[in-house]
């Protein structure tokens, strides 16, 4: 059972920013004494940020609940509070039973240790006793499909082997409460399906209380009868999965239509003037996306694009490692997908864009949308009206140009 009451988390991003960064000892002593005698002004506290505010919900034993919301809505902060990683600023949370958190696959793995040693190490960090690890060791190894390399240091593993073993350890936990954050995106397509099946067993067959955070609406709908939506640190939706997801996607579409500016304060990069357009070409329709990059980030920035259906089903993903396309601050990135109408079925789609440079810099889910019209594909007088849910190899033609003020 999980009970959250008036939960809030505040961060101070920049306290009293008008003051100089370096002060004399005398100035520091005077300033400290002054703070004891008077309350800080609103101007001095203008850098405070509430990641969560007045969040309240109850999750009963054996219930599987999905947590959804756009980036920055407060999902990760909520999970950190529930996992006892950070303390709330206001309110309280009560949990009954042993809690296991899977917030980042691979946390607690040591590159110099073998796969066998890391199973025991990672299992211990995630709350398993040595006896529990020993009892499930064969299942963990079989699920990860790394038997041949079990006694090889994991620093020699491929990234796919590493995440398979890490997820396998976490997937065989047996806590009363399991908190999971975006782990079904690991590995290749076959292993992702295997992870999804394992999560279905945990949710439906083993009767545990599960909190599952994901941007994949199809997975949320499949695993969770109930969904909670977060937006700007507060609960804006709580109820039956299909209804709540539809409300959330309507909100995403409205936000995408407004083409908001998006900026990562931590990584000092963002985009603005994002636009999508369907352009007649060669007797069909081509999709063109463009955005202006701004900020203080130096050097080339890798850009990736993902297209999903309205319910979050992934249709196409092209990362910068595949396309080698990048752009820099002060440039406009333009992507064109020729004859998109021959690849995708009629309907509305969402576009997610991310920036990467050694690490993920920025990811904005559903930043744009476009809608392909129904058409008479075979010239028979009948319009095609079938949504395509499978992976589609879209070839993007990418260019860039300088932004003129």
KAGIHU-V441380 format. One line per field, one symbol per residue. ss: DSSP state (H for helix, E for strand, - for the rest). phi: phi as a letter, one per 40 degrees, with the letter a starting at -180 (. if undefined). burial: b if it has 9 or more other ideal C-beta (glycine too) atoms within 8 Angstrom, else e. A space follows every 10 residues. Layout:
BEGIN
ss=???
phi=???
burial=???
END
This chain:
BEGIN
ss=-EEEEEEEEE EE-------- ----HHHHHH HHHHHHH--- -------EEE EEEEEEEEE- ---EEEEE-- ----HHHHHH HH-------E EEEEE---EE EE-------- ---EHHHHHH HHHHH----H HHHHHHHHHH HHHH--HHH- --EHHH--HH HHHHHHHHHH H-----EEEE E-------HH HHHHHHHHHH HHHHH---EE EEE---HHHH HHH--EEEEE E--EEEEEEE HHHHHHHHHH HHHHHHH--- -EEE----EE EEEEEEEEEE E--EEEEEEE EEEEE----- EEEEEEEEE- ---EEEEE-H HHH--EE--- EEEEEEE--H HH----EEEE EEEEEE---E EEEEEEEEEE EE-------- ---------- -----EEEEE EE---
phi=.bbbbfcabb bccacfcccc cbbccccccc cccccccacc ccccbcccbc cbafcaabbc dgcbbcbbic cgchcccccc cccgcbcccb gabbbbhcbb bbcacgcgcb ccccdccccc cccccchccc cccccbdccc ccccgbdcbc bbdccccccc cccccccccc cbcbccbbbb bfbcbcgccc cdcccccccc cccccbgccb bbbacccccd cccbcbbbbb afgbcbaaid dccccccccc ccccccccfc cbabccbfaa bafcabacbc afgbbbbbba accbhbccgc bcbbbbbbcc cgccbabbcc cccfcaabdg bbcbbbbcfc ccbbcdicbb bbbbbaagac caabcgcbaa bcccaccbgb gbccbbccbc cbcccccbba accbc
burial=bbbbebbbbb ebeeeeeeee eeeeeeebee beeeeeeeee eeeebebbeb bbebbbbebe eebbbbbbbb eebbbbbbbb bbbeeeebee bebebebebb bbbebebebb eebbbebbbb bbbbebbbee ebbeebbeeb bebbebeebb ebebeebeeb bbbbbbbbbb bbbebbbbbb bebbebbeee bbebbbebbb bbbeeeebbb bbbbebbbbb bebbebbbbb bebbbebbee beebbebbbe bbbebbeebe ebbbeebebb bbbbbbebbe beebbbbbbb bbbbbebeee bbbbbbbbbb bbbbbbbbbb eebebbbbbe bbbbbbbbbb beebbbbbbb bbbbbbbeee bbbbbbbbbb ebeeebeeee eeebeeeeee ebebebebee eeeee
END
